[in-house]
Amino acid sequence: MEMLVILIPVSLLLGGLGLAAFVWAVRGRQYEDPSGDAARILVKDWDERPKP
């Protein structure tokens, strides 16, 4: 039971860090165009890239 005094705050801290990283990625527009990124990897030539 004494270990829970350490594990609960550590898990809350790690969860908060993960949530902060996710919010930072969303605000940094990391998830703006996922379908364009998926199609871009299949294009052979850079001139044939899909237009944003």
mmCIF file of the C-alpha atoms, coordinates in Angstrom:
data_MODEL
# 
_entry.id   MODEL 
# 
loop_
_atom_site.group_PDB 
_atom_site.id 
_atom_site.type_symbol 
_atom_site.label_atom_id 
_atom_site.label_alt_id 
_atom_site.label_comp_id 
_atom_site.label_asym_id 
_atom_site.label_entity_id 
_atom_site.label_seq_id 
_atom_site.pdbx_PDB_ins_code 
_atom_site.Cartn_x 
_atom_site.Cartn_y 
_atom_site.Cartn_z 
_atom_site.occupancy 
_atom_site.B_iso_or_equiv 
_atom_site.pdbx_formal_charge 
_atom_site.auth_seq_id 
_atom_site.auth_comp_id 
_atom_site.auth_asym_id 
_atom_site.auth_atom_id 
_atom_site.pdbx_PDB_model_num 
ATOM 1  C CA . MET A 1 1  ? 0.000  0.000  0.000   1.00 0.00 ? 1  MET A CA 1 
ATOM 2  C CA . GLU A 1 2  ? 2.891  2.353  0.643   1.00 0.00 ? 2  GLU A CA 1 
ATOM 3  C CA . MET A 1 3  ? 4.003  1.923  -2.961  1.00 0.00 ? 3  MET A CA 1 
ATOM 4  C CA . LEU A 1 4  ? 0.675  3.384  -4.145  1.00 0.00 ? 4  LEU A CA 1 
ATOM 5  C CA . VAL A 1 5  ? 1.653  6.702  -2.578  1.00 0.00 ? 5  VAL A CA 1 
ATOM 6  C CA . ILE A 1 6  ? 4.455  6.863  -5.149  1.00 0.00 ? 6  ILE A CA 1 
ATOM 7  C CA . LEU A 1 7  ? 2.818  5.106  -8.109  1.00 0.00 ? 7  LEU A CA 1 
ATOM 8  C CA . ILE A 1 8  ? -0.390 7.142  -8.244  1.00 0.00 ? 8  ILE A CA 1 
ATOM 9  C CA . PRO A 1 9  ? 1.292  10.586 -8.496  1.00 0.00 ? 9  PRO A CA 1 
ATOM 10 C CA . VAL A 1 10 ? 3.846  9.240  -10.975 1.00 0.00 ? 10 VAL A CA 1 
ATOM 11 C CA . SER A 1 11 ? 1.117  7.775  -13.188 1.00 0.00 ? 11 SER A CA 1 
ATOM 12 C CA . LEU A 1 12 ? -0.875 11.027 -13.024 1.00 0.00 ? 12 LEU A CA 1 
ATOM 13 C CA . LEU A 1 13 ? 2.250  12.986 -13.945 1.00 0.00 ? 13 LEU A CA 1 
ATOM 14 C CA . LEU A 1 14 ? 3.005  10.728 -16.923 1.00 0.00 ? 14 LEU A CA 1 
ATOM 15 C CA . GLY A 1 15 ? -0.609 10.876 -18.070 1.00 0.00 ? 15 GLY A CA 1 
ATOM 16 C CA . GLY A 1 16 ? -0.536 14.667 -17.842 1.00 0.00 ? 16 GLY A CA 1 
ATOM 17 C CA . LEU A 1 17 ? 2.683  14.790 -19.854 1.00 0.00 ? 17 LEU A CA 1 
ATOM 18 C CA . GLY A 1 18 ? 1.131  12.579 -22.525 1.00 0.00 ? 18 GLY A CA 1 
ATOM 19 C CA . LEU A 1 19 ? -1.954 14.774 -22.669 1.00 0.00 ? 19 LEU A CA 1 
ATOM 20 C CA . ALA A 1 20 ? 0.187  17.918 -22.896 1.00 0.00 ? 20 ALA A CA 1 
ATOM 21 C CA . ALA A 1 21 ? 2.205  16.388 -25.754 1.00 0.00 ? 21 ALA A CA 1 
ATOM 22 C CA . PHE A 1 22 ? -1.008 15.509 -27.601 1.00 0.00 ? 22 PHE A CA 1 
ATOM 23 C CA . VAL A 1 23 ? -2.435 19.018 -27.174 1.00 0.00 ? 23 VAL A CA 1 
ATOM 24 C CA . TRP A 1 24 ? 0.890  20.488 -28.322 1.00 0.00 ? 24 TRP A CA 1 
ATOM 25 C CA . ALA A 1 25 ? 0.820  18.298 -31.455 1.00 0.00 ? 25 ALA A CA 1 
ATOM 26 C CA . VAL A 1 26 ? -2.772 19.262 -32.269 1.00 0.00 ? 26 VAL A CA 1 
ATOM 27 C CA . ARG A 1 27 ? -2.051 22.964 -31.839 1.00 0.00 ? 27 ARG A CA 1 
ATOM 28 C CA . GLY A 1 28 ? 1.063  22.568 -33.986 1.00 0.00 ? 28 GLY A CA 1 
ATOM 29 C CA . ARG A 1 29 ? -1.181 21.277 -36.799 1.00 0.00 ? 29 ARG A CA 1 
ATOM 30 C CA . GLN A 1 30 ? 0.448  17.834 -36.907 1.00 0.00 ? 30 GLN A CA 1 
ATOM 31 C CA . TYR A 1 31 ? -2.857 16.201 -37.869 1.00 0.00 ? 31 TYR A CA 1 
ATOM 32 C CA . GLU A 1 32 ? -3.954 18.696 -40.547 1.00 0.00 ? 32 GLU A CA 1 
ATOM 33 C CA . ASP A 1 33 ? -3.869 16.495 -43.682 1.00 0.00 ? 33 ASP A CA 1 
ATOM 34 C CA . PRO A 1 34 ? -3.550 12.777 -42.890 1.00 0.00 ? 34 PRO A CA 1 
ATOM 35 C CA . SER A 1 35 ? -5.043 11.626 -46.221 1.00 0.00 ? 35 SER A CA 1 
ATOM 36 C CA . GLY A 1 36 ? -2.589 13.755 -48.192 1.00 0.00 ? 36 GLY A CA 1 
ATOM 37 C CA . ASP A 1 37 ? 0.331  12.277 -46.296 1.00 0.00 ? 37 ASP A CA 1 
ATOM 38 C CA . ALA A 1 38 ? -0.945 8.761  -46.952 1.00 0.00 ? 38 ALA A CA 1 
ATOM 39 C CA . ALA A 1 39 ? -1.221 9.429  -50.691 1.00 0.00 ? 39 ALA A CA 1 
ATOM 40 C CA . ARG A 1 40 ? 2.106  11.263 -50.902 1.00 0.00 ? 40 ARG A CA 1 
ATOM 41 C CA . ILE A 1 41 ? 4.114  8.186  -49.956 1.00 0.00 ? 41 ILE A CA 1 
ATOM 42 C CA . LEU A 1 42 ? 2.745  6.326  -53.003 1.00 0.00 ? 42 LEU A CA 1 
ATOM 43 C CA . VAL A 1 43 ? 3.767  9.008  -55.533 1.00 0.00 ? 43 VAL A CA 1 
ATOM 44 C CA . LYS A 1 44 ? 6.886  8.116  -57.533 1.00 0.00 ? 44 LYS A CA 1 
ATOM 45 C CA . ASP A 1 45 ? 7.811  11.596 -58.721 1.00 0.00 ? 45 ASP A CA 1 
ATOM 46 C CA . TRP A 1 46 ? 7.839  14.791 -56.689 1.00 0.00 ? 46 TRP A CA 1 
ATOM 47 C CA . ASP A 1 47 ? 6.160  16.660 -59.573 1.00 0.00 ? 47 ASP A CA 1 
ATOM 48 C CA . GLU A 1 48 ? 3.066  14.463 -59.220 1.00 0.00 ? 48 GLU A CA 1 
ATOM 49 C CA . ARG A 1 49 ? 2.449  15.383 -55.599 1.00 0.00 ? 49 ARG A CA 1 
ATOM 50 C CA . PRO A 1 50 ? -1.143 16.082 -54.606 1.00 0.00 ? 50 PRO A CA 1 
ATOM 51 C CA . LYS A 1 51 ? -1.786 19.788 -54.224 1.00 0.00 ? 51 LYS A CA 1 
ATOM 52 C CA . PRO A 1 52 ? -2.622 20.908 -50.644 1.00 0.00 ? 52 PRO A CA 1 
# 
